[in-house]
Amino acid sequence: MAASPDVVVCYLLERDRFSHLLGMQVVSCAAGQAVVRMTVRDDMLNGFGTLHGGALFSLADSAFAFATNAAGTLSVAVDCTLSIPAASHPGDVLTATAIEQSTTNRLAFVDVTVRNQDDVAVGYFRGTVYRTTRTHVPDA
């Protein structure tokens, strides 16, 4: 029997040092879906005093990774883009919601929307993963 999405994502998050470094928390997950939250800290700011685009990309990318790997099949990113319609500031609580939009045997296409605590969209991320034939979590 394959591991549940919760088990898979917990397994991945335990080993994901960068998500821990940024203080990310997985709010929920299911096969093809994930919600990840992060609070903007001063050490995440760029020279303009707003959230660095790399930190925002990392939040969306982590939600993308958890959503596409939750079923237990090793899936790796092949293409990702991020649009930033609004700035984020210190103390903002950002929530990234990733949802698979389309899948084939080998590819999955995912949209991630990042919103702040006021429900303002601050990031639109689109990614494609290649699904390998390997699993990365031992069966439960």
Summary of the structure (lengths in Angstrom):
residues: 140
radius of gyration: 14.7
end to end distance: 6.6
largest distance: 50.2
contacts: 455
relative contact order: 0.23
helix: 26%
strand: 44%
